Amino acid sequence: MGGGQFKKAVAAIIEAEKQPIKELEKRKGVEQAKLKLFGEFKNKCSSLQSTVNSLVGFNKFKELKAELGDGSKLMSVTVDKEKANVGSWDIEVKELAQRSSMISNGFTDPNKKVLGLGYITLQLANGDTKDIYVTHDDASLYGIAEKINSIPDGVVKATVLKDATDPEHPYRLVVTAKKDGEENEIQFPQLYFVDGDEDFYIDKDKGSRNALVSVDGFDVELGSNDVPDFLRGVGVQLKQAKPGDKFTLNIKADYEKVSGKIKGLVDGVNGVLDFVNKQNQVDEHTDTRSTFAGDTSLQNVEFRLRNLMQSGFASHTENKDAFKVYHLNELGIQFEKDGKLQFNQGTFQKALEKDFDGVSQAISGDNGLVEQLKSVMDGFAQPGAGVLSTREQGLQTQIRQIDQTIETKERNLEQKTQAVTEKFSRLQASLGNMQRQQQYLSATLGGGGGNPISQLLGG
């Protein structure tokens, strides 16, 4: 023995000692795969929980829409479903709100620097004023417009337009208030120039005014063309005035949108149930170590959801003293043979149209589907004590324990590797000494035949 044989022997011993570590690493891989798989399940539960939370209470459940008919050319509408009420109003847009504005005299070239030196006094949004100095480099119509627009907190904006009324002097400076309505009446900028080649003056100006609309036959002034609180929860944006052209603004329940939200809820429940169902589909080739087949935590979630989705949910009748119980199959939600929920949107919409208040209570009332589903999902997701949290913590704990065991065994392996290496090194050194002694004795005693060491040992 010696030389490469020692290295092979050490390597074989260390490889044998590594086998338990490799087995632990395989176990860790399995647990990590299960943790990743459980993360997928947890995400499905979190998604369902978010959907449920978006439907808690009637104001979140309901959906409203605005219908204007031909009035959509004159006005657009935004609806806050949590504040607005269902109803209809007759509308007539008589006048749009107007902004303060002014237009200058005409110039032949908007780039030509002909205004000389000067300054512009601008009104700011807080009521103060600001002086802007104009040099020869800025003394053109475009230069003045840029100076005015460079003040972000100014109350006006400026532009240069081409007016074909005067072909020889078509370019004019237009200064307009940023907001419309009488409350936003402004002081026009004061512009002073000296030593210019051409004069500058305000040719025309106009003041601001409020919009005028008729609501159910009553004239109402609006302080702007954009009114976020025209009605409770209803904002309007006036686009065009057309006196004498009346239309009806209808705020009504949006059954289709409500149905879409319930479909999202059904899809969320199906996502959770489908995951559990796939985990329980096993055969002789399934590696159950890396799945959740028969896992009681997942089975508990599935059991609670299935029971809830087959329950009845009460709602008050018109006299408020009696109750009507709705089962989900009456609303188009029922289990099929494959274990999944099916949602018939047409059936649900018909139920809404027939009894919107009753269906709304059954779904989003204090004891309705959504509230009970929220209670179930919140219990599962409770930090530290919920099924999802404890199961995840269990998997993480197992992985940490395996890591600690691997770390201990690797530390022991390192020590053993060093010890074995040292032993073989000492053995190799001893053999080296014996070989040198043999060579010395052979040289001293002469080559009388035979092995000198064997002869000394009586061989």
C-alpha positions as CSV (number, residue, x, y, z in Angstrom):
1,M,0.0,0.0,0.0
2,G,1.0,3.6,-0.4
3,G,0.8,6.5,-2.9
4,G,-2.5,6.7,-4.7
5,Q,-3.9,3.8,-2.7
6,F,-4.0,5.9,0.5
7,K,-5.9,8.7,-1.3
8,K,-8.5,6.2,-2.7
9,A,-8.9,4.8,0.8
10,V,-9.5,8.2,2.3
11,A,-11.9,9.2,-0.5
12,A,-13.9,5.9,0.0
13,I,-14.2,6.4,3.7
14,I,-15.4,10.1,3.3
15,E,-17.9,9.1,0.6
16,A,-19.4,6.6,2.9
17,E,-19.7,9.2,5.6
18,K,-21.4,11.6,3.2
19,Q,-24.3,9.2,2.4
20,P,-26.5,10.3,5.5
21,I,-26.0,13.9,4.4
22,K,-27.1,13.2,0.9
23,E,-30.2,11.4,2.2
24,L,-30.9,14.5,4.4
25,E,-30.5,16.8,1.3
26,K,-33.0,14.6,-0.6
27,R,-35.5,14.9,2.3
28,K,-34.9,18.7,2.4
29,G,-35.6,18.8,-1.4
30,V,-38.9,17.0,-0.8
31,E,-39.9,19.4,2.0
32,Q,-38.9,22.4,0.0
33,A,-41.1,21.1,-2.9
34,K,-44.0,20.7,-0.5
35,L,-43.4,24.2,0.9
36,K,-43.5,25.6,-2.6
37,L,-46.6,23.6,-3.4
38,F,-48.2,24.9,-0.2
39,G,-47.3,28.4,-1.2
40,E,-49.4,27.9,-4.3
41,F,-52.3,26.8,-2.2
42,K,-51.9,29.7,0.2
43,N,-51.8,32.1,-2.8
44,K,-55.1,30.7,-4.0
45,C,-56.6,31.2,-0.5
46,S,-55.2,34.7,-0.4
47,S,-56.7,35.5,-3.8
48,L,-60.1,34.2,-2.6
49,Q,-59.8,36.2,0.6
50,S,-59.1,39.4,-1.4
51,T,-62.1,38.8,-3.6
52,V,-64.3,38.2,-0.5
53,N,-63.1,41.4,1.1
54,S,-64.0,43.4,-2.0
55,L,-67.6,42.2,-1.7
56,V,-68.2,42.7,2.1
57,G,-71.2,44.9,2.6
58,F,-73.9,46.1,0.3
59,N,-72.0,49.2,-0.9
60,K,-69.1,47.1,-2.2
61,F,-71.4,44.4,-3.6
62,K,-73.6,46.7,-5.6
63,E,-72.6,48.2,-8.9
64,L,-74.2,51.3,-10.6
65,K,-74.1,52.7,-14.0
66,A,-75.2,55.9,-15.6
67,E,-77.2,56.0,-18.8
68,L,-77.5,59.3,-20.7
69,G,-78.9,58.3,-24.1
70,D,-78.2,61.1,-26.6
71,G,-77.1,63.3,-23.7
72,S,-73.7,61.5,-23.8
73,K,-72.7,64.0,-26.5
74,L,-73.3,66.9,-24.0
75,M,-72.2,65.4,-20.7
76,S,-70.2,62.5,-19.3
77,V,-70.8,61.1,-15.8
78,T,-68.8,59.4,-13.1
79,V,-70.5,57.3,-10.4
80,D,-69.3,56.5,-6.8
81,K,-71.3,53.3,-6.2
82,E,-70.8,53.6,-2.4
83,K,-72.5,57.0,-2.3
84,A,-74.8,57.3,-5.3
85,N,-78.5,56.5,-5.2
86,V,-80.6,54.9,-8.0
87,G,-82.8,57.4,-9.7
88,S,-83.5,59.5,-12.9
89,W,-83.2,63.3,-13.6
90,D,-84.2,65.4,-16.6
91,I,-81.2,67.5,-17.7
92,E,-80.7,70.4,-20.1
93,V,-77.3,72.0,-20.6
94,K,-78.0,75.6,-21.4
95,E,-74.5,77.2,-21.0
96,L,-71.0,76.0,-20.4
97,A,-68.8,77.6,-17.9
98,Q,-66.3,80.0,-19.3
99,R,-62.7,80.9,-18.5
100,S,-61.2,84.4,-18.3
101,S,-59.1,84.9,-21.4
102,M,-57.5,87.6,-23.5
103,I,-56.0,87.9,-27.0
104,S,-53.3,90.3,-28.2
105,N,-53.0,92.3,-31.4
106,G,-51.5,90.5,-34.5
107,F,-47.9,90.1,-35.5
108,T,-46.3,89.0,-38.7
109,D,-43.8,86.5,-37.3
110,P,-44.1,84.7,-33.8
111,N,-40.4,84.1,-33.7
112,K,-39.3,87.6,-34.5
113,K,-37.9,89.4,-31.4
114,V,-39.7,92.8,-31.8
115,L,-41.1,93.6,-28.4
116,G,-38.0,95.0,-26.7
117,L,-37.2,94.9,-23.0
118,G,-39.9,94.6,-20.3
119,Y,-41.6,92.5,-17.7
120,I,-44.8,90.5,-17.1
121,T,-46.7,90.6,-13.8
122,L,-48.5,87.3,-13.2
123,Q,-51.1,86.3,-10.6
124,L,-50.3,83.2,-8.6
125,A,-52.7,80.5,-7.3
126,N,-52.2,81.7,-3.7
127,G,-53.1,85.3,-4.7
128,D,-49.6,86.7,-4.8
129,T,-48.0,88.2,-7.9
130,K,-44.7,87.5,-9.6
131,D,-42.7,89.6,-12.0
132,I,-41.0,87.9,-14.9
133,Y,-38.4,89.9,-16.7
134,V,-38.1,89.9,-20.5
135,T,-34.8,90.3,-22.3
136,H,-34.2,90.8,-26.0
137,D,-33.8,87.0,-26.4
138,D,-37.3,86.5,-25.1
139,A,-39.0,89.4,-27.0
140,S,-41.1,87.3,-29.4
141,L,-44.6,86.0,-29.1
142,Y,-43.3,82.4,-28.6
143,G,-40.8,83.7,-26.1
144,I,-43.5,85.5,-24.0
145,A,-45.7,82.4,-24.1
146,E,-42.8,80.3,-22.8
147,K,-42.1,82.8,-20.0
148,I,-45.7,82.7,-18.8
149,N,-45.9,78.9,-19.0
150,S,-42.7,78.5,-17.1
151,I,-44.4,79.5,-13.8
152,P,-46.1,76.3,-12.6
153,D,-48.2,78.0,-9.9
154,G,-49.5,80.7,-12.2
155,V,-53.2,80.9,-12.8
156,V,-53.0,81.2,-16.6
157,K,-51.5,79.5,-19.6
158,A,-50.4,81.0,-22.8
159,T,-50.3,80.0,-26.4
160,V,-49.8,81.5,-29.9
161,L,-52.3,80.9,-32.6
162,K,-52.7,81.9,-36.2
163,D,-55.7,84.1,-37.0
164,A,-56.6,84.3,-40.7
165,T,-58.7,87.4,-40.1
166,D,-55.6,89.5,-40.7
167,P,-53.3,87.8,-43.2
168,E,-50.6,90.4,-42.8
169,H,-50.5,90.1,-39.0
170,P,-52.0,86.6,-38.3
171,Y,-50.1,85.6,-35.1
172,R,-51.7,86.4,-31.7
173,L,-50.9,85.7,-28.1
174,V,-53.8,84.1,-26.2
175,V,-53.7,84.0,-22.4
176,T,-56.4,81.8,-20.7
177,A,-57.2,81.0,-17.1
178,K,-56.4,77.4,-16.1
179,K,-59.9,77.0,-14.4
180,D,-63.4,78.0,-15.5
181,G,-66.3,79.5,-13.5
182,E,-66.9,82.8,-11.7
183,E,-65.0,81.6,-8.6
184,N,-61.9,81.4,-10.8
185,E,-62.1,84.9,-12.2
186,I,-58.5,86.2,-12.5
187,Q,-56.5,89.3,-13.0
188,F,-55.0,89.3,-16.5
189,P,-51.2,89.5,-16.7
190,Q,-49.8,92.9,-17.0
191,L,-47.2,93.2,-19.9
192,Y,-44.8,96.2,-20.2
193,F,-42.3,96.6,-23.0
194,V,-40.0,99.4,-24.1
195,D,-37.7,100.0,-27.1
196,G,-39.6,97.5,-29.2
197,D,-40.0,97.5,-33.0
198,E,-43.7,96.7,-32.7
199,D,-46.3,97.6,-30.2
200,F,-48.0,95.0,-28.0
201,Y,-51.6,95.4,-26.6
202,I,-54.6,93.5,-25.6
203,D,-57.1,93.4,-28.4
204,K,-60.0,91.6,-26.7
205,D,-60.7,90.0,-23.4
206,K,-63.6,88.2,-21.7
207,G,-64.4,87.3,-18.1
208,S,-65.3,83.9,-16.6
209,R,-68.9,82.7,-16.0
210,N,-70.6,79.7,-14.4
211,A,-72.3,76.9,-16.3
212,L,-76.1,76.9,-16.5
213,V,-78.1,73.6,-16.5
214,S,-81.7,72.7,-15.9
215,V,-82.4,69.8,-13.5
216,D,-86.0,68.6,-13.4
217,G,-87.1,72.0,-14.7
218,F,-85.0,74.1,-12.2
219,D,-82.1,76.2,-13.5
220,V,-78.9,75.6,-11.5
221,E,-75.6,77.3,-11.9
222,L,-72.4,75.1,-11.8
223,G,-69.1,76.7,-10.8
224,S,-67.3,74.7,-13.4
225,N,-67.7,72.4,-16.4
226,D,-66.3,69.6,-14.2
227,V,-68.3,69.1,-11.1
228,P,-67.4,66.1,-9.0
229,D,-70.4,66.4,-6.6
230,F,-73.2,67.3,-9.0
231,L,-75.4,64.8,-7.1
232,R,-74.4,62.7,-4.2
233,G,-71.9,60.3,-5.5
234,V,-72.4,61.5,-9.1
235,G,-69.9,63.8,-10.9
236,V,-70.5,65.4,-14.3
237,Q,-68.3,66.8,-17.0
238,L,-70.1,69.2,-19.3
239,K,-68.9,68.9,-22.9
240,Q,-71.4,70.9,-25.0
241,A,-74.3,73.3,-24.4
242,K,-77.5,72.8,-26.3
243,P,-80.4,74.8,-25.0
244,G,-83.8,73.2,-25.5
245,D,-82.3,69.7,-25.9
246,K,-83.4,67.7,-22.8
247,F,-82.2,64.2,-21.9
248,T,-82.6,61.9,-18.9
249,L,-79.8,60.9,-16.6
250,N,-80.5,57.4,-15.2
251,I,-78.5,55.9,-12.4
252,K,-79.4,52.3,-12.2
253,A,-78.1,48.9,-10.9
254,D,-75.5,47.3,-13.2
255,Y,-76.6,43.7,-13.0
256,E,-74.0,42.5,-15.5
257,K,-71.1,43.9,-13.5
258,V,-72.4,42.5,-10.2
259,S,-72.7,39.1,-11.9
260,G,-69.1,39.4,-13.1
261,K,-68.0,39.9,-9.5
262,I,-69.9,36.9,-8.3
263,K,-68.3,34.8,-11.1
264,G,-64.9,36.0,-9.8
265,L,-65.9,34.8,-6.3
266,V,-67.0,31.4,-7.7
267,D,-63.7,31.1,-9.6
268,G,-61.8,31.8,-6.4
269,V,-63.6,29.1,-4.5
270,N,-63.0,26.7,-7.4
271,G,-59.3,27.5,-7.4
272,V,-59.0,26.3,-3.8
273,L,-61.2,23.2,-4.2
274,D,-59.4,22.2,-7.5
275,F,-56.0,22.4,-5.8
276,V,-57.2,20.1,-2.9
277,N,-58.8,17.7,-5.4
278,K,-55.7,17.4,-7.5
279,Q,-53.6,16.6,-4.3
280,N,-55.9,13.7,-3.6
281,Q,-55.7,12.2,-7.0
282,V,-53.0,9.4,-6.5
283,D,-52.0,6.2,-8.2
284,E,-49.2,3.6,-7.9
285,H,-46.8,6.1,-9.5
286,T,-47.6,9.1,-7.2
287,D,-44.8,10.2,-4.8
288,T,-47.0,11.1,-1.9
289,R,-44.0,12.4,0.1
290,S,-44.0,15.6,-2.0
291,T,-47.8,16.1,-2.2
292,F,-50.6,16.8,0.3
293,A,-52.6,13.7,-0.4
294,G,-54.8,13.1,2.7
295,D,-53.5,16.3,4.4
296,T,-56.0,17.1,7.2
297,S,-55.3,20.9,6.9
298,L,-56.3,21.0,3.3
299,Q,-59.2,18.7,3.9
300,N,-60.5,21.0,6.6
301,V,-60.4,24.0,4.2
302,E,-62.3,22.0,1.6
303,F,-64.9,20.7,4.0
304,R,-65.7,24.1,5.4
305,L,-66.0,25.7,1.9
306,R,-68.2,22.9,0.5
307,N,-70.5,23.0,3.5
308,L,-70.9,26.8,3.3
309,M,-71.5,26.8,-0.5
310,Q,-74.5,24.4,0.1
311,S,-76.0,26.4,2.9
312,G,-79.1,28.7,2.8
313,F,-78.8,32.5,3.4
314,A,-81.7,34.5,4.8
315,S,-82.9,37.9,3.6
316,H,-85.8,40.1,4.8
317,T,-89.0,40.2,2.7
318,E,-90.9,43.4,1.9
319,N,-92.7,43.5,5.3
320,K,-89.3,43.3,7.1
321,D,-90.7,40.8,9.6
322,A,-90.4,37.6,7.6
323,F,-87.4,36.0,6.0
324,K,-86.8,34.4,2.7
325,V,-84.0,31.8,2.5
326,Y,-82.0,31.7,-0.7
327,H,-79.9,28.7,-1.6
328,L,-77.1,29.3,-4.1
329,N,-78.5,26.9,-6.6
330,E,-81.5,29.3,-6.9
331,L,-79.0,32.0,-7.9
332,G,-77.2,29.9,-10.5
333,I,-74.4,28.6,-8.3
334,Q,-74.2,24.8,-7.8
335,F,-71.8,21.9,-7.6
336,E,-71.4,19.7,-10.6
337,K,-70.3,16.0,-10.8
338,D,-66.7,16.9,-11.0
339,G,-66.9,18.6,-7.6
340,K,-66.5,22.1,-9.0
341,L,-69.0,25.0,-8.7
342,Q,-70.7,26.1,-11.9
343,F,-72.1,29.7,-12.3
344,N,-75.0,30.5,-14.5
345,Q,-74.7,34.2,-15.1
346,G,-78.1,34.4,-16.7
347,T,-79.9,32.8,-13.8
348,F,-78.1,35.1,-11.4
349,Q,-79.0,38.2,-13.3
350,K,-82.7,37.2,-13.5
351,A,-82.7,36.7,-9.7
352,L,-81.2,40.2,-9.3
353,E,-83.8,41.8,-11.6
354,K,-86.6,40.1,-9.7
355,D,-85.5,40.8,-6.2
356,F,-82.3,42.9,-6.1
357,D,-82.6,43.8,-2.3
358,G,-83.3,40.2,-1.3
359,V,-80.4,38.7,-3.3
360,S,-78.1,41.5,-2.1
361,Q,-78.9,40.6,1.5
362,A,-78.4,36.9,0.9
363,I,-75.0,37.6,-0.7
364,S,-73.6,40.6,1.1
365,G,-75.8,41.0,4.2
366,D,-74.6,40.7,7.8
367,N,-75.3,36.9,7.7
368,G,-74.9,36.5,4.0
369,L,-72.6,34.3,1.9
370,V,-69.8,36.9,1.7
371,E,-69.7,37.6,5.4
372,Q,-69.7,33.9,6.4
373,L,-67.1,33.2,3.7
374,K,-65.0,36.0,5.1
375,S,-65.2,34.6,8.6
376,V,-64.0,31.2,7.3
377,M,-61.1,32.6,5.2
378,D,-60.0,35.0,8.0
379,G,-59.9,32.0,10.4
380,F,-57.8,30.0,8.0
381,A,-55.4,32.9,7.4
382,Q,-55.1,34.1,11.0
383,P,-51.4,34.8,11.7
384,G,-49.8,32.3,14.0
385,A,-52.9,30.2,14.7
386,G,-54.7,29.7,11.4
387,V,-54.6,26.5,9.4
388,L,-52.5,28.1,6.7
389,S,-50.1,29.6,9.1
390,T,-49.5,26.6,11.3
391,R,-49.1,24.2,8.3
392,E,-46.6,26.6,6.6
393,Q,-44.7,27.0,9.9
394,G,-44.6,23.2,10.3
395,L,-43.0,22.8,6.9
396,Q,-40.5,25.6,7.5
397,T,-39.6,24.1,10.9
398,Q,-38.9,20.7,9.3
399,I,-36.6,22.3,6.7
400,R,-34.7,24.3,9.5
401,Q,-34.3,21.1,11.5
402,I,-32.9,19.2,8.5
403,D,-30.5,22.2,7.8
404,Q,-29.3,22.0,11.4
405,T,-28.7,18.3,11.2
406,I,-26.9,18.6,7.9
407,E,-24.7,21.4,9.4
408,T,-23.8,19.2,12.4
409,K,-23.0,16.2,10.2
410,E,-20.9,18.3,7.8
411,R,-19.0,19.6,10.8
412,N,-18.4,16.1,12.1
413,L,-17.4,14.9,8.6
414,E,-14.9,17.7,8.3
415,Q,-13.3,16.6,11.6
416,K,-13.3,12.9,10.6
417,T,-11.8,13.8,7.2
418,Q,-9.0,15.6,9.0
419,A,-8.5,12.7,11.4
420,V,-8.5,10.0,8.8
421,T,-6.1,12.0,6.6
422,E,-3.7,12.4,9.5
423,K,-3.8,8.7,10.3
424,F,-3.1,7.7,6.7
425,S,-0.4,10.3,6.5
426,R,1.3,8.8,9.6
427,L,1.0,5.3,8.1
428,Q,2.5,6.5,4.9
429,A,5.3,8.1,6.7
430,S,6.0,4.9,8.7
431,L,6.0,2.8,5.5
432,G,8.4,5.4,4.0
433,N,10.7,5.0,6.9
434,M,10.6,1.2,6.6
435,Q,11.4,1.4,3.0
436,R,14.4,3.6,3.7
437,Q,15.6,1.2,6.4
438,Q,15.2,-1.8,4.0
439,Q,17.3,0.0,1.4
440,Y,20.0,0.8,4.1
441,L,20.1,-2.8,5.3
442,S,20.3,-4.1,1.8
443,A,23.2,-1.9,1.1
444,T,25.0,-2.7,4.4
445,L,24.5,-6.5,4.4
446,G,25.1,-6.9,0.7
447,G,23.0,-8.6,-1.9
448,G,23.3,-12.1,-0.5
449,G,20.0,-12.9,-1.9
450,G,16.6,-12.8,-0.2
451,N,14.9,-9.9,1.5
452,P,17.1,-8.6,4.4
453,I,14.1,-7.6,6.4
454,S,12.5,-11.0,6.0
455,Q,15.7,-12.7,6.9
456,L,16.0,-10.5,10.1
457,L,12.4,-11.5,10.9
458,G,13.3,-15.2,10.4
459,G,11.5,-15.4,7.1
